[in-house]
Amino acid sequence: MKVIQEFCPSDRYTYDMGLCSLGNGFSQIDTKQDAPYFGIWANPKKFIIFSYCEGDCTTTICDNPAEFAVEVNRCADWNIENGYGFAIDPGWHHKDCDPWYNLGLGHFCH
């Protein structure tokens, strides 16, 4: 697994419309923390998790599907334990949830 940390002053919407858009294969991770200054996205085909928090950007690139599933579950556990909830928003089309189900993470889709 590779973790890249950078500082990129902006807001979450820069990533919603760009790097982390549905068109790039990302799904939004929904939590109660979502705000213009915070967001999490994940790509179930490239095994990437990206988070933005007040300009701090963390990109986690997993080596394989199993490692990715462990990281997504770890993120889910932390958010749920801390009262923030956790859900995956794969977009409008049901088929966009298929990669999440293939990874054993489909129960998070809404």
Phi, psi and omega in degrees: 000143178238132178240126181244126178243132182220162171247121182224088183299128182184217169214169186299333185291336173301321181277324176304321185265353184236249185311318186258023181287160176302325180297339177263010175088007181269151171243145176280138172265118183267128173221169177289352179275349184307132182197171177302338181257005182211138174193155177227138177226157178215146179245109184283356178258328179258356177060048181241137172239131181233133175231146178234126178217103178051040178097341177278120182247130177235123177248121177250119180250111182274151184280339184199170182300321182295317179296319178298314180299320178298316181293319178295316178296322177298317177297316179298312181302313182298313181295318180293315179299331182263009174081017182263351182071173181195128175207155179251127178252097183277358181113192188281335188261130182304324181298338180289348177272345183306314180300327179291319177295320179298334179268001182079019182244009184298335180296344177275344183292144175223000000 
